[in-house]
């Protein structure tokens, strides 16, 4: 099963509380939160992985 990454945006100015990224099998193993931007506020430094 391809990896799933759950991410939260911690920016006070952002309306997104969390989103989920579903990878394909072709995604490199070293891809992480720092490789993405928030889909709402377009910031990168406020994203954190949610550990279940």
N, C-alpha and C positions, 0 to 999 in steps of 0.2 A: 504494500500500500504506500503511495507517495506521502511524503511528509505534510503535515499541517502545522502552521504557525499561527498562534493566537496573539494578537498585539493590542495594546491599549495606548491611547494618546493621553498624555498627562498635561497638555497645554490647557491653561485656564481659559483661553479664548476659543477653544475648539469644542464643537458640539458632539464629536465622535467619542464614545467611551471605549469601544473595542471593535475590532474587525478580525477576520480570519483569512489567512492566505493558504490556498491549496496549491501545492507544487505538482508539477508533472515529474515523471521519472527522469527527465533530462536536466533538471535543476541541479547545479553543482552542490556538493555536500557542505561546502563552507558558506553558503548563503545564510544570512541572518537578518535581524531587525535593522541593522545599520544600512542595509542595501535598499531599503524602501522609504517612501515618504507617506505621510498621512494623506488619505484621499480627500479629506475635507480642508485642513489648514495648510497642507503642503509642506509641513515642517518635518525634519528628520530627527533632531536632537531630543524631541519629547516622546519618542516611541520607546516602549518597553515590551519585552516578551512576557506573556502571561504563562506562568508555570502552573500546571495542573497537578 
